[in-house]
Amino acid sequence: MVSGCDLIKMKEDSQESGSTGDPVARVGEQYLYSDDLEGIASSGMSKEDSTERAQRFVNNWIRKQLLIQEAATKIEFDEAEIERKMLDYRYSLMGYEYQSYYVNQNLDTEVTDEEIEKYYQENIDNFILKQNIIRGKFIKLPKGAPKTKKVKSLLLSSREEDKEELNSYSLSYATQYQLDDSVWMVFDEVIKNSPLAEIPNKVQFLKNQNYIEQSDDQYLYFLKIEEYRISDNVSPLEFVKEGIKNIIINKRKVELARQLEEDVYERATKNQEFEIYN
């Protein structure tokens, strides 16, 4: 409604200035003019994207105007209260824009492993797994791929030359693969769209199997599990490390915004930049 009222005011101001451009849309007695679309699309956008954005703006304007006009026939508005809310929204938006600018200019995005470890230990109950996860290697190969019988020995080998050969082979022939066994992965995501997804008891499977081969009409599937964690247990730090980093950075953003507001208030108080009248 605020956006709609702003647009109505925009039309009235445009009409008073005599610079409105061509009408683009009309709802009742309210018009949207071509001048109102200036700045909707950036200069770097393609013609198709800019047209789509302009059409979306016009459709949103129509919907808001229809809602406003419907509301005007159903209830009686307190114009002063609406104006007050519009001003409050405007001031809040200006403050938010400045806080965002200040935070972006001053935010430290470097998070040490020690900070991540500390947050993890202090909030460990928040990191209970909701799914089974694994560390390991997974390869999906077309049945026509060469030397598929060698894949098992390469997967099970710890020799660096075999790891490099497996990586090169997978790059050339695999339709899907994950060979970094230091990365924790959601088990269901790894085996999705494969015969392994039909395993009836995945927890029992993880406890009893560390290597499996499966096939369907088109593909061969190889899975080597190095380590696993069952749902409802504490997540390993590495699995949630990136999430913790984002949490810490977001907490810094909140603290910067809060500190900015406090600093501005204290400075204004010291310099007697405001008064409260009784």
C-alpha positions in Angstrom: 0.0 0.0 0.0 2.9 2.3 0.8 4.4 1.6 -2.6 1.0 2.3 -4.2 0.6 5.6 -2.4 4.1 6.6 -3.4 3.3 5.8 -7.0 0.0 7.9 -6.8 2.0 10.8 -5.4 4.5 10.3 -8.2 1.8 10.6 -10.8 0.3 13.7 -9.2 3.8 15.3 -9.0 4.4 14.4 -12.7 1.1 15.8 -13.8 1.8 19.1 -11.9 5.2 19.4 -13.6 3.8 18.7 -17.0 6.5 16.1 -17.7 4.8 12.7 -17.6 5.7 11.0 -20.9 3.3 8.5 -22.6 0.8 6.6 -20.6 1.9 3.0 -20.0 -1.0 1.7 -17.9 -4.2 2.9 -16.2 -6.2 1.8 -13.3 -9.4 3.9 -12.8 -8.3 7.5 -12.8 -4.6 6.7 -12.0 -2.0 6.5 -14.7 1.5 5.1 -15.0 3.7 7.0 -17.4 6.8 6.1 -19.3 8.8 8.5 -17.2 8.0 6.4 -14.2 9.9 3.4 -15.7 13.2 5.3 -15.9 15.9 3.5 -14.0 13.9 0.2 -13.7 16.4 -1.6 -16.0 20.2 -1.1 -15.7 22.3 -0.2 -18.7 24.0 -3.5 -18.7 20.9 -5.6 -19.1 19.9 -7.3 -22.3 16.8 -6.0 -24.2 14.8 -9.1 -23.2 15.7 -8.8 -19.5 15.0 -5.1 -19.4 11.6 -5.6 -21.1 10.7 -8.4 -18.7 11.7 -6.2 -15.7 9.6 -3.3 -17.0 6.6 -5.6 -17.6 6.9 -7.0 -14.1 7.0 -3.5 -12.7 3.9 -2.5 -14.6 2.0 -5.6 -13.5 2.9 -5.0 -9.9 1.8 -1.4 -10.2 -1.6 -2.5 -11.6 -2.1 -5.1 -8.8 -1.3 -2.5 -6.1 -3.5 0.1 -7.6 -6.4 -2.3 -7.9 -5.9 -3.3 -4.2 -5.8 0.3 -3.1 -8.9 1.2 -5.0 -10.7 -1.8 -3.7 -9.7 -0.9 -0.1 -10.9 2.7 -0.6 -14.4 1.4 -1.3 -14.5 -1.0 1.7 -13.0 0.9 4.6 -12.3 4.5 5.7 -8.7 5.4 6.0 -7.0 7.8 8.5 -5.0 9.8 6.0 -2.8 11.3 8.7 -2.0 7.8 10.1 -1.1 6.6 6.6 1.1 9.6 6.0 2.8 9.0 9.4 3.5 5.3 8.5 4.8 6.4 5.1 7.3 8.8 6.7 8.3 6.2 9.3 8.9 3.7 6.5 10.9 6.2 4.6 13.1 7.1 7.5 13.6 3.4 8.4 14.6 2.6 4.8 17.1 5.5 4.8 18.6 4.3 8.1 18.8 0.7 6.8 20.5 1.8 3.6 23.1 3.7 5.6 23.6 0.8 8.1 24.1 -1.6 5.1 26.7 0.8 3.6 28.5 1.2 6.9 28.5 -2.6 7.5 29.8 -3.3 4.0 32.6 -0.8 4.5 33.7 -2.0 7.9 32.9 -5.7 8.0 35.8 -8.1 8.7 35.0 -11.3 6.8 38.1 -13.2 8.0 37.1 -16.0 10.4 39.8 -18.1 12.0 39.6 -21.8 12.7 39.9 -21.0 16.4 36.8 -18.9 16.2 34.9 -21.6 14.4 36.0 -24.3 16.8 35.1 -22.1 19.8 31.6 -21.4 18.4 31.2 -25.1 17.6 32.1 -26.2 21.1 29.9 -23.6 22.8 26.9 -24.4 20.7 27.4 -28.1 20.0 23.8 -29.0 20.8 22.7 -26.9 17.8 24.7 -29.2 15.4 22.7 -32.4 15.6 22.5 -34.2 12.3 19.2 -34.5 10.6 20.5 -36.8 7.9 23.1 -39.5 7.5 26.4 -38.2 6.1 29.6 -39.8 4.7 33.1 -39.1 3.7 34.2 -41.1 0.7 34.4 -41.5 -3.1 31.6 -42.0 -5.6 31.8 -42.6 -9.3 29.0 -43.0 -11.9 30.1 -44.5 -15.2 28.4 -45.3 -18.5 28.4 -49.1 -19.1 30.4 -48.5 -22.3 33.3 -46.8 -20.5 36.6 -48.6 -20.9 38.6 -50.4 -18.1 35.7 -50.3 -15.7 37.1 -53.4 -13.9 40.1 -51.4 -12.8 38.0 -48.8 -11.1 37.7 -50.8 -7.8 41.4 -51.3 -7.4 42.0 -47.5 -8.0 39.2 -46.6 -5.6 40.6 -48.8 -2.8 44.2 -47.8 -3.4 46.0 -45.2 -1.2 48.9 -44.6 -3.6 49.1 -41.1 -5.0 49.7 -42.3 -8.5 46.5 -44.4 -8.4 44.6 -41.4 -7.0 45.8 -39.3 -9.9 44.9 -42.0 -12.4 41.4 -42.3 -11.0 40.9 -38.6 -11.1 42.0 -38.4 -14.7 39.9 -41.5 -15.6 36.8 -40.0 -14.0 37.3 -36.6 -15.7 37.4 -38.4 -19.0 34.6 -41.0 -18.6 32.4 -40.4 -15.5 29.0 -38.7 -15.7 29.2 -38.0 -12.0 32.0 -38.3 -9.4 33.2 -37.1 -6.0 36.8 -38.1 -5.2 37.7 -35.7 -2.4 37.2 -38.0 0.6 37.9 -35.2 3.1 34.5 -33.6 2.2 31.4 -34.7 4.2 28.4 -35.3 2.0 24.7 -36.1 2.7 24.4 -39.8 2.0 21.0 -39.6 0.4 22.2 -36.8 -2.0 25.2 -39.0 -3.1 23.1 -42.0 -4.0 20.1 -40.2 -5.4 19.0 -41.4 -8.8 21.0 -44.6 -8.5 20.1 -48.2 -7.4 21.8 -47.5 -4.1 18.8 -45.2 -3.2 16.7 -48.3 -2.9 18.8 -49.7 0.1 16.0 -50.6 2.6 18.0 -49.9 5.8 20.6 -47.2 5.2 21.8 -47.0 8.8 22.5 -50.8 8.8 24.2 -50.5 5.4 26.5 -47.7 6.6 27.4 -49.8 9.7 28.3 -52.9 7.7 29.5 -51.7 4.3 32.4 -49.6 3.2 32.5 -50.5 -0.5 29.7 -51.4 -2.9 29.2 -51.6 -6.7 25.8 -51.5 -8.3 24.4 -51.1 -11.9 21.3 -50.4 -13.9 20.5 -50.5 -17.6 22.8 -47.7 -18.4 25.3 -47.0 -15.7 27.8 -48.5 -13.2 28.0 -47.1 -9.6 31.0 -47.3 -7.3 30.9 -46.1 -3.7 33.8 -46.2 -1.2 33.0 -45.0 2.3 35.8 -43.7 4.5 33.7 -42.6 7.4 30.0 -42.0 8.3 27.8 -40.3 10.8 24.3 -41.3 11.6 21.4 -38.8 12.0 20.6 -37.6 15.5 24.3 -37.6 16.4 26.6 -34.5 16.6 27.7 -33.3 13.3 31.5 -33.3 12.6 32.9 -29.8 12.6 34.0 -30.0 9.0 30.4 -30.6 7.9 29.1 -27.4 9.5 32.3 -25.3 9.3 31.0 -23.1 6.4 27.7 -22.6 8.2 29.4 -21.5 11.4 31.5 -19.1 9.5 28.4 -17.5 8.0 26.8 -17.3 11.5 29.8 -15.5 12.9 29.9 -13.0 10.0 26.2 -12.4 10.4 26.6 -11.8 14.1 29.4 -9.3 13.3 27.0 -7.5 10.9 24.4 -7.2 13.6 26.9 -5.9 16.1 28.3 -3.3 13.6 24.8 -2.0 12.9 24.0 -1.8 16.6 27.3 -0.1 17.4 26.8 2.4 14.6 23.4 3.4 16.0 24.9 3.7 19.5 27.9 5.8 18.3 25.7 8.2 16.4 23.4 8.6 19.4 26.3 9.2 21.8 28.0 11.7 19.5 24.8 13.6 19.0 24.2 13.7 22.8 27.7 15.0 23.4 27.4 17.7 20.8 23.8 18.6 21.9 22.5 18.0 18.4 19.0 17.1 19.7 16.5 18.2 22.4 13.4 16.6 23.9 10.8 19.2 24.9 8.5 18.5 27.8 
